Amino acid sequence: MFSGYFLSVMMSGKLLLVNCVLFLVLNTLDGYSTWLVMKPDHYERERNPIARWVFRRLKLPAGIILFKVLILSFLGVFISYWWSEALTLNTGLLFGNLLFTLVVLNNFRVHKRYEKHEKLMQQFLSYRVIAD
């Protein structure tokens, strides 16, 4: 009984729509949190080599925006073409949403760490200037 209900939910177009919206929101948050970590020009902090290459060529935030627009456009075409395969798409999007949730949480954690480090460096430099 449960497996039949679970399967019908996973094959639902409504769940697919929710997953698509959530994926879009998470990708937007990923772009924003990536910008927070990399601004003004710390490209070495990006772990994805393809994204890093695009960001170096186009600078921030234009590189992030273009990269996200290209990926989401490709995915949008793919999803619209395969809409009838809701089970497969929902499975992939659930996995992708989980992955992007972890990425976004990590980006905000890393941003907080870099922000704290930069604040400490500014304090250190201000003490050094006073001592000189």
N, C-alpha and C positions, 0 to 999 in steps of 0.2 A: 504494500500500500504506500509506504513512504517513498520507495524508489520510483513508483509511478508518478506521485505528486512532484517529487524532486525533478524528474525528467521533464514533466510538463512545464514547470517553472523555468527550467534551463532552456527550453525551446520557445519560450515566450518572447514576442516582439517587444513587450513592455520592459522586460528585464534588459533586453538588448539596448533599448533607448536609454534606460537609466545608466547602464554600463558605459555607453558612448558619452553621455553628458559628464559622468564622473571621470572618465578618461580625459576628456577635454579640460575639465577643471584641474585635475592633477597635473596635466602637462603644462597648463598655465602657471600653476604653483611651482613646478619644476623650473620653468624658464625664469621666474622671478627669483627663486632661491638660488639658482645658478648665478644669476647676475649679482646677487648679494655677496656670494662667495668670491666671485672673480673681479668685481669692480675695484679699482678703475681699469686695470690691465694685467691681472694676475692669471694669465692663460694657463700657466703650468698647473693650476689647481683643478682644471678640468681633466677627468679621468678618461673620457671617451676621445680617442685620438682623431676621429673624423670630425666630431663637434669642435674639438680644440683647433683643428686646421681651419674650419669655417670661421670660427670666432676670431682667430688671428688675422685672417684675410679681410673680414668685414667689420671688425672691431665690435665693441659692445655698445649698446644692446642690439644693434641691427643684426649682428650675426646670430644671436639667440632667436630673435623674432623670425628671421628668414629660415633658420634651421627647423624651428617648430612648425612654421607654416608649411614647409615642404613635407615634413614627416606626417603631419596631421592631414594634409591634402591627399597624400598617397593613401593613408589609412582610410580616409573618408570614401575615396573611390573604391577601394577594396571592400569596405563594409557595404556600400550601396550595391555593389555587384553581387555579393554573396549574402545578402539580407535573408534569403530563404534558408540559409544554413545557420539559424540562430543558435543551435546547440554548440556548434563549433566556435562561432564568434563569441558567444557568452563565456565559454570556457577560456578562450584566449584573453578576452577583456578582463575577466575576473583575475586571471594571473597577472596581466599587465597592470591592472589597478592596484593589486597588492604590491607589485614591484615598484611602481611609481610612488606609492604611499611611503614605502621604505626609503626610496631615494630622496623624496622631499623632506622627510623627517631627518635624514642624515645631512642634507644640505643645510637645514636650519641649525643643526647641532654644530656643524663645521663652521658656519658663519659666526655663531656665538663664540666659538673658540678663537677664531681669527680676530674678531672684534675685541675680545678680552686681551689677546696678545698685543694688538696694536695700541690699545689704551695703556698697557703696562710699558710698552716701548716709549710712548710719548711722555709718560711720567718719568721714566728713567732719563730720557734726554733732557727734560726740563730740570731735573736735579743736577745733571752734569753741567748744564749751562750755569746754574747758580754757583756750583763749586768752582768753576773756572773763574 
